[in-house]
Amino acid sequence: MGGKGLDFKHKEVVNIKDGRRLGFVQDVTADLETGMITSIIVPRK
């Protein structure tokens, strides 16, 4: 996966159903074997 996971950090997350801004990505967890993202952490305000 290299440094690509860092591309998600500090990106804004928006709910696609209602357009609400949920916050910014604080952390990303990935399965190192498959390279798939398993979770995205967005802290509450």
Residue, then its C-alpha position, 0 to 999 in steps of 0.5 A: m500500500g506504500g504511502k497511499g493511506l496517508d492520502f486519506k488523512h485530513k480529507e473531509v468526509v461528507n454524507i452523500k445522502d444529505g450533504r452533511r459534513l461529518g468531519f475530517v479523517q483522523d486515521v485509516t486502518a488497512d489489512l496489510e495482506t490485501g491492501m484493503i481499507t478496513s476502517i476510516i476514523v472520523p472523530r465527532k465534533 
